[in-house]
Amino acid sequence: MSDTELGLAAVYRMIKKAGANRVGDDAAEELRATLEEIGKLLAKQAIDFAAHAGRKTVKASDIRLAVKSVLKTTL
């Protein structure tokens, strides 16, 4: 059993839906690893936002704020 959260088939589909005719195994693996890394960063930031608001529950608004915060600092 692997320690990844995203299924590789879903990543292949994502790349194909973006317009690729063919997808290399290495490309799918790399995108999966990258998406998982970004997802963990977003989740950690969203947890911080929820805690700052005095909540234990992470809400969609926390995720949206985390996306804005993380993408602003990385772009």
C-alpha positions in Angstrom: 0.0 0.0 0.0 1.4 3.4 -0.9 1.3 6.5 1.2 -0.3 8.6 -1.5 -3.8 10.1 -1.2 -4.6 10.7 -4.8 -5.2 7.9 -7.2 -3.0 7.7 -10.2 -5.9 7.1 -12.6 -7.5 10.3 -11.4 -4.3 12.2 -12.2 -4.2 10.7 -15.7 -7.8 11.8 -16.3 -7.0 15.2 -15.1 -4.1 15.7 -17.5 -6.2 14.2 -20.3 -9.1 16.6 -19.6 -6.6 19.4 -19.7 -6.0 18.4 -23.4 -3.1 15.9 -23.5 -3.4 13.2 -26.1 -0.9 11.0 -24.2 0.4 11.0 -20.7 3.7 9.6 -19.5 3.8 7.6 -16.3 6.5 9.9 -15.0 4.3 13.0 -15.7 1.3 11.5 -13.8 3.5 10.6 -10.9 5.1 14.0 -10.7 1.7 15.8 -10.9 0.3 13.5 -8.2 3.3 14.3 -5.9 3.0 18.0 -6.6 -0.8 18.1 -6.0 -0.4 16.2 -2.7 2.3 18.6 -1.5 0.2 21.7 -2.4 -2.9 20.0 -0.8 -1.0 19.5 2.5 0.1 23.2 2.5 -3.4 24.3 1.9 -4.8 22.1 4.5 -2.3 23.3 7.1 -3.1 26.9 6.3 -6.8 26.3 6.4 -6.4 24.6 9.9 -4.6 27.7 11.1 -7.4 29.9 9.8 -10.0 27.8 11.5 -8.0 27.8 14.8 -7.6 31.6 14.6 -11.4 31.9 14.2 -11.8 29.8 17.4 -13.0 26.7 15.5 -11.9 23.1 15.3 -13.9 22.5 12.2 -12.3 23.5 8.9 -14.8 25.2 6.6 -14.9 25.8 2.9 -14.2 29.5 3.6 -10.9 28.5 5.4 -9.9 26.5 2.3 -10.7 29.5 0.0 -8.6 31.8 2.3 -5.8 29.3 2.3 -5.8 29.1 -1.5 -5.6 32.9 -1.8 -2.9 33.0 0.9 -0.7 30.2 -0.4 -1.0 31.1 -4.1 -0.3 34.7 -3.4 3.0 33.8 -1.7 4.0 31.3 -4.3 3.2 33.1 -7.6 
